């Protein structure tokens, strides 16, 4: 006992950075030392950044991943919602350009009778974060205390917040650092980050939307499948039901990217309108949540229930109630001009006749961040009003001079660079490409 204690207290971050740099395998105690030391402030940003990069390059095996998830999960409180009847179910997306399904799915599923305790994150890399989108709504408070979180859940069946001081504090600190050190796209780090938050929520089941394609953190489908398998396995190992949908991110989801614009598009879908791909995916995710939450006997029944919640207006009213309970201006549901919107417009047109064969979706996300819709440093402020409006989808026919994208911007500082990046991200050819499924594969769910 004395020897192991001596080894623990004599650990140094620099030695563990070197160990992972040289492809060594960490013990549970070593990971505990790193994560707890960083969370408490004993290990500085620059050393954790070095370790994250080493872990990104060398990878984490299943034992290290299990240890990292466990340490991050128990770095704070694991919530219990035993006082709230019924099943608690959440949904998580690995992120992409224009991915705003959380704002749609949570009210649909809460309106349908399940409880949705959703702890979300901010933008990572080229993707927008659910918290940043919600904060485009004037007054919306994502920083609820654990007590307030429980109160809102009891009252309306859903709450969308960021990590509190009590929930997964290690992940909250590491998450911000990963965003600005280019250490986001790693299966082990992504899985530990997601699952430590989600398992701390007190849920019974989890639906995962794992993106693949040029705008995803996992562009190659085989990598997305690997991440999905690891996350489903981690959830099941912790006694939770889980399913993962592998979905397309070769182009933006929906027609809008940018925080206020995505809130507007989410409201459109909740009103029974909005783009077909966003509507379809939101229904499918909701259907799986209803099924895993034992609200319906099948996924098909779950889809029918989700459609009913939209058609009857119950999902829209649940969104309105949730906004109000979290301090937001619920009038935005009826008057989206109350959201912050950019002052200026710029158009990008097709240089020739043809079909949209492909897009570099990643570049759209980077361009939006350059315009103020993302962060380069973790302390950067977001401009909620900037956005990109996409007029054409992959497979659409276009004429020379026809609008491809409208840029909604406030500052001209990087407008020219962003415009060039967006314009060069379209591949236009003489023939239409083969249709691409929105949902490529489904893993788990039994």
N, C-alpha and C positions, 0 to 999 in steps of 0.2 A: 504493500500500500504506500509506504513512504517513498519507494523508488518511483512508482507511477506518478505520485504527486510531484516529486522533484522534476520528472520529465515534463509534466504539464506546465509548471510555473516557469521552467527554464526555456520554453519554446520562444522562438523569435519569428516575427513575420517574414523577415528576409530569408530565413532558412526554408520556410514553407513555400515562398515564392520560387526559390531555386528548385525545390523538390518538384513542384508542378511543372516548372519550366523544363526540367529534365525528365518529364514523363513519369514521375513517381506517383504512387497512389496514396492519398490521404486517409488517415484513420478518422473515426468519428471525433476523437478528442482533438485532433488537429483542426478539423473543420469548425468544431465548437470554439476553439481558441481564436480562429480568424474572425468568425462571424460575430461572436460576442464582443471581441476586442474592438472591432470596427464600430459596432452598434453603440458601444459605451464611449467611443472617442479615443481609445487607447492606441488604435492603429489609424494612421492618417490616410486621407484620400489617395495620396500618390502610391502608397503601398497596396491598398486594396485594388486600385486601378491596375497595378502591375500584376497582381494575382489573377484578377479577372481576365486580363489578356492572356496570361499563361494558361488558364483554364479554358479560354476560348480556343486557343491554338492546339493544346494537347488533349482537351476533352475530359469528361468526367465519366467514370464507369458507373454501372448500376448501383454498386454499394456506395460510392461517393455521392451519387445523386440522391439516394435514399437518405443518407446522412445529412446532406445539405438541406433537403426539403424539411426533414424533421427538426433540425436546428433552427431554421428560419420560422417554421410553424410555431415552435414553442419559445421563440424569442419574445412572444407576447401572450395575450390571452386568447384562448380558443373559446369562441362564443357558444352559448347554449340558448336555444329559443324554445325550451321545453314548455314555457308558459303560453306559447302561441300554438293553437291546434293545427293539425294537418302537416303535410309535407313541405319541406323547404327546398327549393330547386334554384340553381343559378345557371347562367350561360356565360361562357367566356370565348372571346375571339382573339386569335394571335395577332390581329391587326392588319390593316391594309388601307388603301386610299379610298376615302368615301364610305368606309365601313361604319355605319351608324346604327346597326341592328339592335344594340342594347337599349336604345331609346324607344324602340318599337316593341321589342319582345317583352321587356319587363312589364309594361302596362297591360299587354294582351294576356300574359300568364297570370298576373295578379287579378285582373278582372275575371278570369276563368276559375278562380278559387284556390290557387296555390300562393305560397309566400315566397317572395323573391328578395333575399338579402344579397344585394350586389355590391361588392367592394371592387372598385375599378381603379384604373391607373390613368396617368397623364400620357401625353404623346411620347412615343419612343421613335427615335430616328426620323424616318420620313412619314410616319403614320400619326394620325390624330388620336387623342385619348378621350375616352368617354367623359372624364371629369372636365376637361377643357371645353368640350362641346356643351355640357350642361351649364357651365359657368358663363356661357354666352347669354343665357337667360338672366335678365337683371334680377339680382338679389338671391339667386339660387345658391344654397349653401351645401357644398359637398363635404365640409369639414365637421360633420356632426360628431358629438361625443357618442360613446357606446350606449349610454342611456337614451339619448335622443334617437339614435339609430333604431333601438328596440321600440321606442314609442311610435315612430313613424311606421315601422313594420306592422305593429299591432293595429294601427288606425287604417292603413290603406293596403297592406299586403305587399308593399314593395318599398325599398329605399335604396338609393344609389349614392354611395359615398366613397371617399378615399380611405386609405388606411388611417385609422386613428392611432393615437399614441399607444393604445393597448394592443392593437392587432398587427401582427407581423412587422414590428418596427425595424427589424433587420432588412427585410425586403424593401421597405419604403426608402431607406437610406441608400441601399445598393442599386435600386431601380433608377434613381436619379443619376447616379454615377455611370451606370452602363450606357445611358442615353448619350452621354457626352464623351465617352471613351471608345466608341465603336465596338462595344462588346455585347451587342444585343443578340445577334443571330447565332445562338449556340443552344443546342437541344437541352443540355443539362441545366444551364443558367435560366433558360426560358421556363423549363418544367418546374424547377424549384421555386422560381418567382411566382408563377401562376398558382401552383398547387399550395404553396404556403399561405397565400391569401385566401384562396377558395376554401381550403379545408378549415381555416380559422373562422369562416362565416357561420358555421353551424348548419351546413346543408346536408340533405339526404341524397341528393343526386346532382350531377353536373353534366351539362351539354357543352361540348367544345366545338368551336368553329375554327378549324385549322386551315389557314389560307395557303395557297400555292400559286406560283406564277410570278411574273416580273415585278409586281407591286407588293409581294409578300416577303416576310423575313426568311421564309424557306422557299426560294424560287423553284427548286427541283421537287417534283412530286414525291420521289422516294424519301427525301429528307422530311417533308411534311408528314408523310405516313409514319416515319420513324418517331417523330415528335409526338404524333397522335397516339401511337402505341404505348410510348413511355408514360404519357399523361393518363391515359385510360388505366394502364396497369397500376400507376401510383394511386389513383383514386380508389380503385377496387381493393388494393392492398390495405387502404385505410378504411375499408368498409362502406364505401360509397358507390352508388350506381353511376355509370358514366357511359357516354357515347361521344364519338368524335366524327364530325362531318368534314371531309376534305373538300374545300370549296375554291372556286376559281378567283384568282386575283391577277389575271393577265390585263385587266382593264379596271377602272374604278367601279365600285359598287354603287349603282344609282347614277344620277346625272350631276350630283353636286359633291364637291369636296371643299372643306373649310367650315369652321365651327358653327356660325350662325346659319349658313346655308344648309348644313346637315340637319340642324334642328328643324328648319322649315320643311325639308324633304321628309323627315320623320313624321311630322305632323300631317303632311299630305297623305302618307301611307296609312296612318291611323284614321284618317277621314275616308279611307277606301280608294284613294287615288295613288299618285306616285308611280315611279318607274317599275316595270314588271319584274326585273331581276331582284330588286330590293324587297318588293312585296312577296315574291316567291320564297326567298331565303328566310325572311322574317316568319312566314307561316310555317316553314319546315322546322326551324329552330324551336318555335313555340310548340309545335306538335310533339316533338321529342321531349320537351320539358313536361308537357301534360302527361305523356306516356310514362316517363321515368318517375314522375311524381305521383303515379297511380291515380291520376285524375280521370284518365280515359283508359279503356281496355286495349286500345291499339293506337299506332301512330296516325292511321287514317282518321280515327275518331278525334284525335288531338288536332289534326289539321282542320277538321270541320268545326271544332269548338273555337279555334283561333279565328277562323273566318267569321263565325257568329259574333265574336267579341268586337271585331271591326265593324261588321254590318249594322249591329245594334247601337253603335256609338259608345259601348261600355268601356272599350280600351281607351278611347280618347278622353272620356271623363276620368278614368283612372290616372292618366297622365296629368290632367289638369289638377286633380287632387294631390298627386305626388309633388308637383311643382309648388303648390301652395303650402303644403306641410313642410317643405324644405326651404321656405322663405322666398321662393321665386315669384315673379310677376306672372300669374296664371293667365293674364290677358293675352299673352303671346300666342296662346292656342287659337284665338280668334283674330288677332291682329299681329302678324309677324313683323310689321314695320317697327315694333317696339324693340326688336333685337338690334344689336349694333351691326350696321351694314356699311360696306366700303363706299366711298364717294365717287370713285372713278371706274371706268370700263375700258377695256382694250379687247379687240377681236383678233383671233387667229383664224385664217382662212386656208382652205385647201389649195395647194399650189397647182393641182391638176385634177383631171377626171379620173375616176377609178373606184376601187373598193378599199375600205379600211381593212387591211389584212392583219395588222397587229399594232400594239402600242408598247412603249417602254413605260410601264405604269410607275415604276420607281422614280423616274424623272419628273413625273407629275407631282409626286409627293415632295420631292426635293425642291422643286420650283415653288410650290405653295409655301413651304417653310421659309424659303428665301424672301418671299413677299411679306413675311411676318406671321404666317400661320403655323409656325413651329418654332422649336428652340434649337439654337446652336450651343448655348451654355445653359446649365440647369437653372440658373437664376433669371434667364430671359423671360420677358413678358410676352404673352400671346396677343396678336391682333385678331379678335374674334370675327371681325367684319370682312376680312379678305377671303377670297374663295375662287374656285374654278368651276365653271359651268360647262359640261360636256354636251355637245349637240349631236355627236355621232358616236356609234358603237362599232365594235369589230363586226365586219360583215355588211355594214351599211354602204350603199353607193353614194358617192359624193361627186359634185361638179366643181370644176375649177372656180375658185372665189367663194365657194360656199363655206359658211361658218363651221369651224370645228370646235373651238373653245372660246368662251368669254371669260376674261380675267377680271375679277372684281378686286381693285387694289386701292390703297391709300397713299403709299409712298412710291416715288419713281426711282428710288435709290438702286434697286436691283431689277427693275421692271424689264429692261432690255435683255439682260442675261436670262431672266426667267422665261421671257417670251421666246427667245431662241431655243431654250431647252425644251419647252413644251412643243413648239412647232416641229422640232427634229425628232420627236418621240412617236410620230405617226408613220407607219409603213403603209403606203398606198400603192396598190397593184392593179393589174388589168382584170384579174378574176377574184371572185369572192372566196374566202377561206372556208374550210369545212366548219360546220357548227360545233361549238364547244359547250359541253354540259356545265351548268353552274355548280352542281354538286357532283363531284367526281367519284367519291367513295364514302362509305360509312363503316366505321369500326366500333366494335363493342355494342352496347345497348341492350344486351340480353338481361 
